[in-house]
Amino acid sequence: MSILCDLALTVEERDEGEFYWVVLEAANDDSQDVMVYRRVEEAARAQQSYSNALVVGASVVRRLSGG
């Protein structure tokens, strides 16, 4: 598996009280003023809080970045 670079993590509340982490990767080149991201991986199941989703998502970012 290749190591991904320029990752970002966000948490979406898709329904009330259902939080999903989403890992994004920068998909633009250096000539653009605005950063564009594409979804790389996202939670299959909801977490009960924003902070829980953030912690789980952060562990995925570490795995994807080779850490």
PDB file with one MODEL, atoms N, CA, C and O in Angstrom:
MODEL        1
ATOM      1  N   MET A   1       0.852  -1.186   0.000  1.00  0.00           N
ATOM      2  CA  MET A   1       0.000   0.000   0.000  1.00  0.00           C
ATOM      3  C   MET A   1       0.891   1.241   0.000  1.00  0.00           C
ATOM      4  O   MET A   1       1.845   1.329   0.774  1.00  0.00           O
ATOM      5  N   SER A   2       0.578   2.188  -0.863  1.00  0.00           N
ATOM      6  CA  SER A   2       1.350   3.428  -0.891  1.00  0.00           C
ATOM      7  C   SER A   2       0.916   4.344   0.250  1.00  0.00           C
ATOM      8  O   SER A   2      -0.226   4.304   0.709  1.00  0.00           O
ATOM      9  N   ILE A   3       1.859   5.167   0.690  1.00  0.00           N
ATOM     10  CA  ILE A   3       1.572   6.110   1.771  1.00  0.00           C
ATOM     11  C   ILE A   3       0.968   7.374   1.174  1.00  0.00           C
ATOM     12  O   ILE A   3       1.509   7.936   0.221  1.00  0.00           O
ATOM     13  N   LEU A   4      -0.135   7.813   1.724  1.00  0.00           N
ATOM     14  CA  LEU A   4      -0.814   9.008   1.237  1.00  0.00           C
ATOM     15  C   LEU A   4      -0.239  10.243   1.904  1.00  0.00           C
ATOM     16  O   LEU A   4       0.229  10.183   3.041  1.00  0.00           O
ATOM     17  N   CYS A   5      -0.274  11.367   1.193  1.00  0.00           N
ATOM     18  CA  CYS A   5       0.231  12.638   1.723  1.00  0.00           C
ATOM     19  C   CYS A   5      -0.885  13.677   1.705  1.00  0.00           C
ATOM     20  O   CYS A   5      -1.934  13.469   1.095  1.00  0.00           O
ATOM     21  N   ASP A   6      -0.645  14.792   2.377  1.00  0.00           N
ATOM     22  CA  ASP A   6      -1.603  15.909   2.389  1.00  0.00           C
ATOM     23  C   ASP A   6      -3.009  15.454   2.761  1.00  0.00           C
ATOM     24  O   ASP A   6      -3.967  15.688   2.024  1.00  0.00           O
ATOM     25  N   LEU A   7      -3.117  14.806   3.903  1.00  0.00           N
ATOM     26  CA  LEU A   7      -4.406  14.301   4.371  1.00  0.00           C
ATOM     27  C   LEU A   7      -5.095  15.312   5.270  1.00  0.00           C
ATOM     28  O   LEU A   7      -4.449  16.129   5.926  1.00  0.00           O
ATOM     29  N   ALA A   8      -6.409  15.241   5.286  1.00  0.00           N
ATOM     30  CA  ALA A   8      -7.230  16.050   6.183  1.00  0.00           C
ATOM     31  C   ALA A   8      -8.298  15.133   6.773  1.00  0.00           C
ATOM     32  O   ALA A   8      -8.670  14.122   6.176  1.00  0.00           O
ATOM     33  N   LEU A   9      -8.775  15.502   7.941  1.00  0.00           N
ATOM     34  CA  LEU A   9      -9.809  14.721   8.618  1.00  0.00           C
ATOM     35  C   LEU A   9     -10.963  15.643   8.953  1.00  0.00           C
ATOM     36  O   LEU A   9     -10.767  16.748   9.458  1.00  0.00           O
ATOM     37  N   THR A  10     -12.156  15.182   8.669  1.00  0.00           N
ATOM     38  CA  THR A  10     -13.342  15.936   9.057  1.00  0.00           C
ATOM     39  C   THR A  10     -14.349  14.969   9.671  1.00  0.00           C
ATOM     40  O   THR A  10     -14.249  13.754   9.499  1.00  0.00           O
ATOM     41  N   VAL A  11     -15.312  15.523  10.383  1.00  0.00           N
ATOM     42  CA  VAL A  11     -16.387  14.728  10.975  1.00  0.00           C
ATOM     43  C   VAL A  11     -17.703  15.311  10.487  1.00  0.00           C
ATOM     44  O   VAL A  11     -17.930  16.518  10.569  1.00  0.00           O
ATOM     45  N   GLU A  12     -18.570  14.439   9.975  1.00  0.00           N
ATOM     46  CA  GLU A  12     -19.888  14.856   9.493  1.00  0.00           C
ATOM     47  C   GLU A  12     -20.967  14.314  10.428  1.00  0.00           C
ATOM     48  O   GLU A  12     -20.920  13.154  10.837  1.00  0.00           O
ATOM     49  N   GLU A  13     -21.932  15.157  10.758  1.00  0.00           N
ATOM     50  CA  GLU A  13     -23.115  14.696  11.498  1.00  0.00           C
ATOM     51  C   GLU A  13     -24.213  14.516  10.459  1.00  0.00           C
ATOM     52  O   GLU A  13     -24.892  15.476  10.093  1.00  0.00           O
ATOM     53  N   ARG A  14     -24.386  13.293   9.989  1.00  0.00           N
ATOM     54  CA  ARG A  14     -25.314  13.014   8.885  1.00  0.00           C
ATOM     55  C   ARG A  14     -26.763  12.975   9.348  1.00  0.00           C
ATOM     56  O   ARG A  14     -27.660  13.418   8.630  1.00  0.00           O
ATOM     57  N   ASP A  15     -26.989  12.456  10.523  1.00  0.00           N
ATOM     58  CA  ASP A  15     -28.286  12.504  11.193  1.00  0.00           C
ATOM     59  C   ASP A  15     -28.001  12.950  12.618  1.00  0.00           C
ATOM     60  O   ASP A  15     -26.867  12.854  13.087  1.00  0.00           O
ATOM     61  N   GLU A  16     -29.017  13.433  13.300  1.00  0.00           N
ATOM     62  CA  GLU A  16     -28.799  13.931  14.658  1.00  0.00           C
ATOM     63  C   GLU A  16     -28.179  12.854  15.543  1.00  0.00           C
ATOM     64  O   GLU A  16     -28.729  11.764  15.696  1.00  0.00           O
ATOM     65  N   GLY A  17     -27.020  13.182  16.124  1.00  0.00           N
ATOM     66  CA  GLY A  17     -26.340  12.262  17.022  1.00  0.00           C
ATOM     67  C   GLY A  17     -25.583  11.133  16.348  1.00  0.00           C
ATOM     68  O   GLY A  17     -25.138  10.206  17.025  1.00  0.00           O
ATOM     69  N   GLU A  18     -25.423  11.188  15.015  1.00  0.00           N
ATOM     70  CA  GLU A  18     -24.678  10.169  14.274  1.00  0.00           C
ATOM     71  C   GLU A  18     -23.505  10.832  13.565  1.00  0.00           C
ATOM     72  O   GLU A  18     -23.687  11.566  12.593  1.00  0.00           O
ATOM     73  N   PHE A  19     -22.299  10.567  14.062  1.00  0.00           N
ATOM     74  CA  PHE A  19     -21.094  11.244  13.588  1.00  0.00           C
ATOM     75  C   PHE A  19     -20.199  10.270  12.827  1.00  0.00           C
ATOM     76  O   PHE A  19     -19.908   9.173  13.304  1.00  0.00           O
ATOM     77  N   TYR A  20     -19.769  10.683  11.644  1.00  0.00           N
ATOM     78  CA  TYR A  20     -18.930   9.866  10.776  1.00  0.00           C
ATOM     79  C   TYR A  20     -17.633  10.609  10.477  1.00  0.00           C
ATOM     80  O   TYR A  20     -17.663  11.779  10.095  1.00  0.00           O
ATOM     81  N   TRP A  21     -16.494   9.937  10.649  1.00  0.00           N
ATOM     82  CA  TRP A  21     -15.218  10.530  10.257  1.00  0.00           C
ATOM     83  C   TRP A  21     -15.037  10.340   8.754  1.00  0.00           C
ATOM     84  O   TRP A  21     -15.510   9.357   8.184  1.00  0.00           O
ATOM     85  N   VAL A  22     -14.354  11.280   8.122  1.00  0.00           N
ATOM     86  CA  VAL A  22     -14.041  11.205   6.692  1.00  0.00           C
ATOM     87  C   VAL A  22     -12.599  11.662   6.511  1.00  0.00           C
ATOM     88  O   VAL A  22     -12.231  12.759   6.931  1.00  0.00           O
ATOM     89  N   VAL A  23     -11.783  10.814   5.881  1.00  0.00           N
ATOM     90  CA  VAL A  23     -10.400  11.172   5.568  1.00  0.00           C
ATOM     91  C   VAL A  23     -10.361  11.668   4.130  1.00  0.00           C
ATOM     92  O   VAL A  23     -10.887  11.032   3.217  1.00  0.00           O
ATOM     93  N   LEU A  24      -9.726  12.817   3.954  1.00  0.00           N
ATOM     94  CA  LEU A  24      -9.615  13.455   2.646  1.00  0.00           C
ATOM     95  C   LEU A  24      -8.147  13.561   2.255  1.00  0.00           C
ATOM     96  O   LEU A  24      -7.271  13.619   3.118  1.00  0.00           O
ATOM     97  N   GLU A  25      -7.882  13.585   0.946  1.00  0.00           N
ATOM     98  CA  GLU A  25      -6.525  13.796   0.442  1.00  0.00           C
ATOM     99  C   GLU A  25      -6.554  14.949  -0.546  1.00  0.00           C
ATOM    100  O   GLU A  25      -7.456  15.042  -1.378  1.00  0.00           O
ATOM    101  N   ALA A  26      -5.561  15.829  -0.452  1.00  0.00           N
ATOM    102  CA  ALA A  26      -5.469  16.953  -1.383  1.00  0.00           C
ATOM    103  C   ALA A  26      -5.349  16.408  -2.803  1.00  0.00           C
ATOM    104  O   ALA A  26      -4.571  15.490  -3.063  1.00  0.00           O
ATOM    105  N   ALA A  27      -6.123  16.979  -3.711  1.00  0.00           N
ATOM    106  CA  ALA A  27      -6.168  16.490  -5.091  1.00  0.00           C
ATOM    107  C   ALA A  27      -5.833  17.593  -6.083  1.00  0.00           C
ATOM    108  O   ALA A  27      -6.231  17.518  -7.245  1.00  0.00           O
ATOM    109  N   ASN A  28      -5.116  18.605  -5.648  1.00  0.00           N
ATOM    110  CA  ASN A  28      -4.797  19.712  -6.539  1.00  0.00           C
ATOM    111  C   ASN A  28      -3.291  19.830  -6.713  1.00  0.00           C
ATOM    112  O   ASN A  28      -2.519  19.181  -6.008  1.00  0.00           O
ATOM    113  N   ASP A  29      -2.888  20.661  -7.656  1.00  0.00           N
ATOM    114  CA  ASP A  29      -1.461  20.920  -7.814  1.00  0.00           C
ATOM    115  C   ASP A  29      -1.134  22.282  -7.215  1.00  0.00           C
ATOM    116  O   ASP A  29      -2.027  22.999  -6.764  1.00  0.00           O
ATOM    117  N   ASP A  30       0.134  22.633  -7.212  1.00  0.00           N
ATOM    118  CA  ASP A  30       0.584  23.860  -6.554  1.00  0.00           C
ATOM    119  C   ASP A  30       0.131  25.138  -7.245  1.00  0.00           C
ATOM    120  O   ASP A  30       0.275  26.222  -6.679  1.00  0.00           O
ATOM    121  N   SER A  31      -0.412  25.038  -8.450  1.00  0.00           N
ATOM    122  CA  SER A  31      -0.795  26.249  -9.182  1.00  0.00           C
ATOM    123  C   SER A  31      -2.147  26.800  -8.754  1.00  0.00           C
ATOM    124  O   SER A  31      -2.508  27.907  -9.154  1.00  0.00           O
ATOM    125  N   GLN A  32      -2.894  26.067  -7.960  1.00  0.00           N
ATOM    126  CA  GLN A  32      -4.225  26.513  -7.555  1.00  0.00           C
ATOM    127  C   GLN A  32      -4.167  27.278  -6.240  1.00  0.00           C
ATOM    128  O   GLN A  32      -3.366  26.966  -5.359  1.00  0.00           O
ATOM    129  N   ASP A  33      -5.030  28.286  -6.121  1.00  0.00           N
ATOM    130  CA  ASP A  33      -5.133  29.054  -4.885  1.00  0.00           C
ATOM    131  C   ASP A  33      -6.034  28.371  -3.858  1.00  0.00           C
ATOM    132  O   ASP A  33      -5.926  28.628  -2.659  1.00  0.00           O
ATOM    133  N   VAL A  34      -6.915  27.504  -4.334  1.00  0.00           N
ATOM    134  CA  VAL A  34      -7.871  26.829  -3.463  1.00  0.00           C
ATOM    135  C   VAL A  34      -7.508  25.350  -3.407  1.00  0.00           C
ATOM    136  O   VAL A  34      -7.244  24.730  -4.437  1.00  0.00           O
ATOM    137  N   MET A  35      -7.496  24.788  -2.202  1.00  0.00           N
ATOM    138  CA  MET A  35      -7.198  23.358  -2.073  1.00  0.00           C
ATOM    139  C   MET A  35      -8.456  22.549  -2.345  1.00  0.00           C
ATOM    140  O   MET A  35      -9.535  22.862  -1.843  1.00  0.00           O
ATOM    141  N   VAL A  36      -8.300  21.511  -3.143  1.00  0.00           N
ATOM    142  CA  VAL A  36      -9.387  20.608  -3.485  1.00  0.00           C
ATOM    143  C   VAL A  36      -9.060  19.253  -2.869  1.00  0.00           C
ATOM    144  O   VAL A  36      -7.929  18.778  -2.964  1.00  0.00           O
ATOM    145  N   TYR A  37     -10.045  18.639  -2.245  1.00  0.00           N
ATOM    146  CA  TYR A  37      -9.839  17.349  -1.593  1.00  0.00           C
ATOM    147  C   TYR A  37     -10.776  16.307  -2.178  1.00  0.00           C
ATOM    148  O   TYR A  37     -11.868  16.624  -2.649  1.00  0.00           O
ATOM    149  N   ARG A  38     -10.330  15.060  -2.141  1.00  0.00           N
ATOM    150  CA  ARG A  38     -11.184  13.927  -2.520  1.00  0.00           C
ATOM    151  C   ARG A  38     -11.276  12.994  -1.319  1.00  0.00           C
ATOM    152  O   ARG A  38     -10.348  12.899  -0.516  1.00  0.00           O
ATOM    153  N   ARG A  39     -12.402  12.312  -1.211  1.00  0.00           N
ATOM    154  CA  ARG A  39     -12.596  11.354  -0.116  1.00  0.00           C
ATOM    155  C   ARG A  39     -11.704  10.142  -0.361  1.00  0.00           C
ATOM    156  O   ARG A  39     -11.671   9.588  -1.461  1.00  0.00           O
ATOM    157  N   VAL A  40     -10.984   9.743   0.680  1.00  0.00           N
ATOM    158  CA  VAL A  40     -10.110   8.576   0.601  1.00  0.00           C
ATOM    159  C   VAL A  40     -10.744   7.397   1.332  1.00  0.00           C
ATOM    160  O   VAL A  40     -10.737   6.269   0.839  1.00  0.00           O
ATOM    161  N   GLU A  41     -11.285   7.671   2.503  1.00  0.00           N
ATOM    162  CA  GLU A  41     -11.871   6.626   3.331  1.00  0.00           C
ATOM    163  C   GLU A  41     -12.864   7.284   4.279  1.00  0.00           C
ATOM    164  O   GLU A  41     -12.673   8.427   4.697  1.00  0.00           O
ATOM    165  N   GLU A  42     -13.925   6.556   4.616  1.00  0.00           N
ATOM    166  CA  GLU A  42     -14.897   7.108   5.560  1.00  0.00           C
ATOM    167  C   GLU A  42     -15.496   6.006   6.413  1.00  0.00           C
ATOM    168  O   GLU A  42     -15.453   4.827   6.059  1.00  0.00           O
ATOM    169  N   ALA A  43     -16.049   6.410   7.533  1.00  0.00           N
ATOM    170  CA  ALA A  43     -16.623   5.460   8.489  1.00  0.00           C
ATOM    171  C   ALA A  43     -17.824   4.747   7.885  1.00  0.00           C
ATOM    172  O   ALA A  43     -18.649   5.352   7.201  1.00  0.00           O
ATOM    173  N   ALA A  44     -17.904   3.462   8.150  1.00  0.00           N
ATOM    174  CA  ALA A  44     -19.062   2.681   7.730  1.00  0.00           C
ATOM    175  C   ALA A  44     -20.182   2.769   8.765  1.00  0.00           C
ATOM    176  O   ALA A  44     -21.362   2.635   8.440  1.00  0.00           O
ATOM    177  N   ARG A  45     -19.780   3.001  10.034  1.00  0.00           N
ATOM    178  CA  ARG A  45     -20.763   3.081  11.114  1.00  0.00           C
ATOM    179  C   ARG A  45     -20.572   4.370  11.891  1.00  0.00           C
ATOM    180  O   ARG A  45     -19.458   4.876  12.028  1.00  0.00           O
ATOM    181  N   ALA A  46     -21.671   4.885  12.391  1.00  0.00           N
ATOM    182  CA  ALA A  46     -21.657   6.156  13.125  1.00  0.00           C
ATOM    183  C   ALA A  46     -21.078   5.988  14.522  1.00  0.00           C
ATOM    184  O   ALA A  46     -21.163   4.922  15.132  1.00  0.00           O
ATOM    185  N   GLN A  47     -20.487   7.072  15.008  1.00  0.00           N
ATOM    186  CA  GLN A  47     -20.081   7.195  16.408  1.00  0.00           C
ATOM    187  C   GLN A  47     -21.145   8.042  17.107  1.00  0.00           C
ATOM    188  O   GLN A  47     -21.880   8.782  16.453  1.00  0.00           O
ATOM    189  N   GLN A  48     -21.226   7.935  18.424  1.00  0.00           N
ATOM    190  CA  GLN A  48     -22.258   8.656  19.170  1.00  0.00           C
ATOM    191  C   GLN A  48     -21.883  10.091  19.489  1.00  0.00           C
ATOM    192  O   GLN A  48     -22.734  10.872  19.914  1.00  0.00           O
ATOM    193  N   SER A  49     -20.604  10.455  19.289  1.00  0.00           N
ATOM    194  CA  SER A  49     -20.199  11.835  19.549  1.00  0.00           C
ATOM    195  C   SER A  49     -19.173  12.279  18.515  1.00  0.00           C
ATOM    196  O   SER A  49     -18.502  11.464  17.881  1.00  0.00           O
ATOM    197  N   TYR A  50     -19.074  13.590  18.367  1.00  0.00           N
ATOM    198  CA  TYR A  50     -18.086  14.185  17.468  1.00  0.00           C
ATOM    199  C   TYR A  50     -16.683  13.765  17.891  1.00  0.00           C
ATOM    200  O   TYR A  50     -15.868  13.373  17.056  1.00  0.00           O
ATOM    201  N   SER A  51     -16.405  13.848  19.188  1.00  0.00           N
ATOM    202  CA  SER A  51     -15.052  13.548  19.674  1.00  0.00           C
ATOM    203  C   SER A  51     -14.678  12.083  19.451  1.00  0.00           C
ATOM    204  O   SER A  51     -13.527  11.793  19.124  1.00  0.00           O
ATOM    205  N   ASN A  52     -15.612  11.160  19.619  1.00  0.00           N
ATOM    206  CA  ASN A  52     -15.316   9.750  19.347  1.00  0.00           C
ATOM    207  C   ASN A  52     -14.986   9.542  17.874  1.00  0.00           C
ATOM    208  O   ASN A  52     -14.040   8.827  17.543  1.00  0.00           O
ATOM    209  N   ALA A  53     -15.756  10.159  16.998  1.00  0.00           N
ATOM    210  CA  ALA A  53     -15.495  10.038  15.562  1.00  0.00           C
ATOM    211  C   ALA A  53     -14.141  10.638  15.213  1.00  0.00           C
ATOM    212  O   ALA A  53     -13.420  10.100  14.373  1.00  0.00           O
ATOM    213  N   LEU A  54     -13.794  11.741  15.851  1.00  0.00           N
ATOM    214  CA  LEU A  54     -12.507  12.390  15.603  1.00  0.00           C
ATOM    215  C   LEU A  54     -11.344  11.488  16.023  1.00  0.00           C
ATOM    216  O   LEU A  54     -10.352  11.385  15.301  1.00  0.00           O
ATOM    217  N   VAL A  55     -11.458  10.843  17.170  1.00  0.00           N
ATOM    218  CA  VAL A  55     -10.402   9.949  17.657  1.00  0.00           C
ATOM    219  C   VAL A  55     -10.239   8.748  16.722  1.00  0.00           C
ATOM    220  O   VAL A  55      -9.118   8.384  16.368  1.00  0.00           O
ATOM    221  N   VAL A  56     -11.345   8.141  16.327  1.00  0.00           N
ATOM    222  CA  VAL A  56     -11.274   6.985  15.428  1.00  0.00           C
ATOM    223  C   VAL A  56     -10.697   7.413  14.079  1.00  0.00           C
ATOM    224  O   VAL A  56      -9.846   6.723  13.518  1.00  0.00           O
ATOM    225  N   GLY A  57     -11.156   8.544  13.561  1.00  0.00           N
ATOM    226  CA  GLY A  57     -10.639   9.046  12.287  1.00  0.00           C
ATOM    227  C   GLY A  57      -9.157   9.360  12.348  1.00  0.00           C
ATOM    228  O   GLY A  57      -8.432   9.109  11.385  1.00  0.00           O
ATOM    229  N   ALA A  58      -8.694   9.906  13.468  1.00  0.00           N
ATOM    230  CA  ALA A  58      -7.267  10.221  13.621  1.00  0.00           C
ATOM    231  C   ALA A  58      -6.421   8.955  13.564  1.00  0.00           C
ATOM    232  O   ALA A  58      -5.314   8.979  13.026  1.00  0.00           O
ATOM    233  N   SER A  59      -6.917   7.865  14.103  1.00  0.00           N
ATOM    234  CA  SER A  59      -6.158   6.610  14.030  1.00  0.00           C
ATOM    235  C   SER A  59      -6.079   6.106  12.590  1.00  0.00           C
ATOM    236  O   SER A  59      -5.078   5.506  12.198  1.00  0.00           O
ATOM    237  N   VAL A  60      -7.111   6.343  11.812  1.00  0.00           N
ATOM    238  CA  VAL A  60      -7.089   5.966  10.399  1.00  0.00           C
ATOM    239  C   VAL A  60      -6.075   6.824   9.645  1.00  0.00           C
ATOM    240  O   VAL A  60      -5.334   6.312   8.806  1.00  0.00           O
ATOM    241  N   VAL A  61      -6.039   8.122   9.938  1.00  0.00           N
ATOM    242  CA  VAL A  61      -5.058   9.010   9.303  1.00  0.00           C
ATOM    243  C   VAL A  61      -3.642   8.535   9.619  1.00  0.00           C
ATOM    244  O   VAL A  61      -2.793   8.507   8.728  1.00  0.00           O
ATOM    245  N   ARG A  62      -3.375   8.163  10.859  1.00  0.00           N
ATOM    246  CA  ARG A  62      -2.045   7.656  11.230  1.00  0.00           C
ATOM    247  C   ARG A  62      -1.697   6.407  10.425  1.00  0.00           C
ATOM    248  O   ARG A  62      -0.578   6.271   9.931  1.00  0.00           O
ATOM    249  N   ARG A  63      -2.656   5.502  10.299  1.00  0.00           N
ATOM    250  CA  ARG A  63      -2.416   4.271   9.531  1.00  0.00           C
ATOM    251  C   ARG A  63      -2.128   4.592   8.069  1.00  0.00           C
ATOM    252  O   ARG A  63      -1.185   4.056   7.487  1.00  0.00           O
ATOM    253  N   LEU A  64      -2.938   5.464   7.475  1.00  0.00           N
ATOM    254  CA  LEU A  64      -2.769   5.805   6.065  1.00  0.00           C
ATOM    255  C   LEU A  64      -1.469   6.551   5.785  1.00  0.00           C
ATOM    256  O   LEU A  64      -0.914   6.448   4.691  1.00  0.00           O
ATOM    257  N   SER A  65      -0.988   7.295   6.763  1.00  0.00           N
ATOM    258  CA  SER A  65       0.234   8.077   6.562  1.00  0.00           C
ATOM    259  C   SER A  65       1.488   7.299   6.952  1.00  0.00           C
ATOM    260  O   SER A  65       2.592   7.844   6.951  1.00  0.00           O
ATOM    261  N   GLY A  66       1.311   6.036   7.283  1.00  0.00           N
ATOM    262  CA  GLY A  66       2.454   5.186   7.592  1.00  0.00           C
ATOM    263  C   GLY A  66       2.926   5.253   9.023  1.00  0.00           C
ATOM    264  O   GLY A  66       3.998   4.745   9.351  1.00  0.00           O
ATOM    265  N   GLY A  67       2.129   5.882   9.889  1.00  0.00           N
ATOM    266  CA  GLY A  67       2.546   6.052  11.288  1.00  0.00           C
ATOM    267  C   GLY A  67       2.023   5.090  12.221  1.00  0.00           C
ATOM    268  O   GLY A  67       2.323   5.161  13.413  1.00  0.00           O
TER     269      GLY A  67
ENDMDL
END
